[in-house]
Amino acid sequence: MDMAAIPTQRESEPRARGVRGRATLPGSPHAPGSARALVQAALAEASDVSARLADDALAVVSELVTNAVVHAGTDVEVDWRLEEDGAFVVEVHDRHPSRAPRDPLGGEAAYDTPEYGRGLRLVTTLAESWGVTYRTGAKTVWARLPPGGVEDPYAPAPDAALAVAEDLAPQPHRSVGDRDWLGRGALSFLAEASDLLAGQLDENLVTALTGQLIVPRLADWCAVWLEDEATVRGGADAGPDRVWHASENRIEELRCALEKEPPCPPDGMRSGPEPYPWPGHALGSRGADGTALAYRLIAGGRPLGTLVIGRCGLARFPDEVTGLVEDLGRRVALAIGAARQYARQATISAVLQRGLLPGAVAEIPGLSSALVYEPCDKGGPSGDFYDLFPAGDGRWCFAVGDVQGKGPEAAVVIGLARPWLRLLAREGYRVADVLDRLNQLLLDDATEAADAAARALVAAGGRPVLPGDGPQTRFLSLLYGELTPYDGGVRCTLASAGHPLPLVLGPDGTVRTAAGPQTLLGVVEDETYTSETLDLRPGDSLLCVTDGVTERRSGSRQFDDADGLALALSGCAGLTAELIAERIRRLVDDFGDGPLEDDLALLVLQAE
């Protein structure tokens, strides 16, 4: 069991006879295993719980949590208790009130919305009573197991309680009703699987979901081998990347057996199924006989791996199951391919982002600094940037900027602006002159890009070029300044081009604006910018932010409404630069109800 899904809370309270517990688990494939581990540990504290009841309780908990994860997809809350008479009761709550579990008996739906993907037939077999309770915004599926477990000749053996879930999958010798179940349920099952797999950006999570979907509903066990370029060339380990078995104590032994028999895909791009050697010695006496099939996972004309499924006691899989798993395999392959593409793009974006930001900020004599930088999109280049660097001759320069856009377009602008700022500063240009030249640079670059796009259209025989065709003008809001330390303080010359205005906090808590507003860079040809100079005395703090701070929303309100930023800063008197930055960041975060909707950069400079 992967213990990455440790619950957010746990309560376990042994009593004279009963045991109670509660856990909140993420709606992920790890949830059933975590729930089983917690219930098993709780029942172990009660000395008079029979082995049969313990096995039945683990099976029911696993099934109810799995059902909630698949149907609801929300966080799951599990409550369990061992009552005074020895009965075991479990309640599983989710946050999706409209998705009801499938009717376990296969007849008319017991609820308003019938579902045919996963069911609760196992719960029906083991529980003396069970049901569903609907509440506003949530629902609860509960089950009560009698003391000692179900004494039924058709109940599972204690050491194979989880294998009862095979009843949810079709058998070759069963009635036409099972084939009817497949006919009605296959599309629903595949739709649920597609919902779970769609949008997953981690191939390890995709493979974990694959096992959760297949075992034990369609097979007793399954395994996935993943391939990349190194694997295809024979450079990777031949062992499976993931192995599942309905009984967790069989997983490691099964993995060892599968490592000795890596699938040998046929020539060409056929997805399968293909026969796979039966690893009977790894499955115990119950698994001496069975059948296994291998499916090639192919997406975009490229092999990505192999899925192997196995079922005990069968000479061959029913055709309905092989077809269903083949369809599922196509969806798994597409999800793996999408996850790998995202991983490649995320890697490129991370490398690009590192190149657009300074590796470290400069240390300035007589001045302490603190920085907060939080891009809202963790997977792509941010539109915000910052810099703090030595410019020579006892001068240091700083910049906090925000490109009007995100992604590659923003990266292009930052890639132009940041090195030019450093170059012009080190060439001795003063603050206003730097902004004048950077403004013209952005306009010239946008014009050249538009001309190139127009030439490409004409060369390709396209329609006449219209206003607005090609790349748009690249706008940049920028707060840029120069710092010169002297005995008794730091002289600061700065200018704000379309940027939230900087604020100065005095030691007594007074707050004043440090610069006036000016036009965005890259908008007006031949714009002339001006700068302002102030002295930062010991204890004075200069706060520079992007609009991710000032425009943070809570309903119809913004953080800087009614001078909200200045009021927040006035409460930071006496704090260090690091504490001011952290307090403003926390206030901004707490102001909104959800995650950041825009990139955020925040720089504090404090004279010592």
Secondary structure as UniProt FT lines:
FT   HELIX           3..5
FT   STRAND          10..14
FT   STRAND          19..25
FT   TURN            29..30
FT   HELIX           31..44
FT   TURN            47..48
FT   HELIX           51..71
FT   STRAND          76..82
FT   TURN            84..85
FT   STRAND          88..94
FT   TURN            97..98
FT   TURN            104..105
FT   HELIX           121..126
FT   STRAND          129..135
FT   TURN            136..137
FT   STRAND          138..145
FT   TURN            147..148
FT   TURN            153..154
FT   HELIX           158..168
FT   TURN            172..173
FT   HELIX           176..197
FT   TURN            198..199
FT   HELIX           203..214
FT   TURN            215..218
FT   STRAND          221..226
FT   HELIX           229..232
FT   TURN            233..234
FT   STRAND          242..245
FT   HELIX           248..250
FT   HELIX           251..259
FT   STRAND          274..275
FT   HELIX           280..282
FT   HELIX           285..287
FT   STRAND          290..299
FT   TURN            300..301
FT   STRAND          302..312
FT   HELIX           319..356
FT   TURN            365..366
FT   STRAND          367..374
FT   TURN            378..379
FT   STRAND          384..392
FT   TURN            393..394
FT   STRAND          395..403
FT   HELIX           407..426
FT   TURN            427..428
FT   HELIX           431..459
FT   TURN            460..461
FT   TURN            467..468
FT   STRAND          476..486
FT   TURN            487..488
FT   STRAND          489..497
FT   STRAND          503..505
FT   TURN            507..508
FT   STRAND          511..513
FT   STRAND          517..518
FT   TURN            522..523
FT   TURN            525..526
FT   STRAND          532..536
FT   TURN            538..539
FT   STRAND          541..545
FT   HELIX           547..550
FT   STRAND          553..554
FT   TURN            555..556
FT   STRAND          557..558
FT   TURN            559..562
FT   HELIX           564..570
FT   TURN            571..574
FT   HELIX           577..591
FT   STRAND          600..607
//
